[in-house]
Amino acid sequence: MSLRRGHLALGSLALAGVLVGVACFSEHSVTAPSTSGTCNLPLGPGVGGSTLVAIQQLSFQANAITIKAGTNVTWVNCETDGTSHTSTSDQGTWASPLLAPGETFTQTFKTPGTFPYHCQPHPFMTGSVTVE
């Protein structure tokens, strides 16, 4: 299975404010994914119950997700080299602030549809959220 096409199974979190390790895998790896790039961060209010998208090595992982209406999506910057990123809707629906490594941004998706997005400083980084 290609890491580009595979989904990063992070699961839903039951409690906000707990310490959790988010596995961040590189799509550029030619071997099995490694957990050496794990980011540990305290999760703030609103993150519990989110679908998580890791940002690492200049990519969104997973870059295409499907969720149910009313679900939160949280982007987690897992970069280890100090690179900051955004999650910015191509349609102007949302725009995160610049996220330093270890920072998160959460967006609630209430309306069905497909919502493409990109990283403002790195426009080649793209992803999409499909809401059913």
Secondary structure, DSSP 8 states (H G I E B T S, - for coil): --TTTS-------S-TT-EEEE----TT-SSS--STT-EEEE--TTTTT-EEEEE-SSSEESSEEEE-TTEEEEEEE--SS---B--EETTSS-B---B-TT-EEEEEE-S-EEEEEE-SS-TT-EEEEEE-
